[in-house]
Amino acid sequence: MRFFTLNKQPFAEVTTRAPVKMHIYSKAVALSQGVLLRKLHSNMVELFLKEKPWKHGLKWRPVQSRTQTMKDATEIKDMTKWMQVNMRLPQKEAQDVERVANEEGIDMVVALYTMLYWYTWFIRPPLAEQKRRDELKKQRALIGQIEQKI
């Protein structure tokens, strides 16, 4: 963790790794919300620490150690690879994530990737995933109706 000051505010730069597609999707979410990626990461941390999804069954997600840069991800097959993601968080938020990681006995890289995974898969899933989940709900409701008639 590297500390610095930005606009007279204390920040920390923390690093994790994530699939290239997840990082691109995070950027798209930030754009759709009209905020900088830095603000989206801060919002993710706030919600993650408030909701504490790891206490409700979310498993800590391991990261892959091999990464690449965005400019190296030029082909579709490269989009399945992982890359380094640098997050600039308010210093207190970064320290809070570090505290949780220490309490849970995991590395901060794992805590940050789990947060990204949780936010992009459960809080703001891609539209195709939302549609798939809605279709499953409809099918389950239909099955439930059929079973009640039997």
Stockholm file with secondary structure:
# STOCKHOLM 1.0

chainA/1-150         MRFFTLNKQPFAEVTTRAPVKMHIYSKAVALSQGVLLRKLHSNMVELFLKEKPWKHGLKWRPVQSRTQTMKDATEIKDMTKWMQVNMRLPQKEAQDVERVANEEGIDMVVALYTMLYWYTWFIRPPLAEQKRRDELKKQRALIGQIEQKI
#=GR chainA/1-150 SS CEEEEETTEEEEEEEEEEEHHHHHHHHHHHHHHTCCHHHHHHHHHHHHHHHCGGGGTCCCCCCCSCCBCGGGCCSGGGGGSEEEEEEEEEHHHHHHHHHHHHHHTCCHHHHHHHHHHHIIIIISCCHHHHHHHHHHHHHHHHHHHHHHHC
#=GC SS_cons         CEEEEETTEEEEEEEEEEEHHHHHHHHHHHHHHTCCHHHHHHHHHHHHHHHCGGGGTCCCCCCCSCCBCGGGCCSGGGGGSEEEEEEEEEHHHHHHHHHHHHHHTCCHHHHHHHHHHHIIIIISCCHHHHHHHHHHHHHHHHHHHHHHHC
//
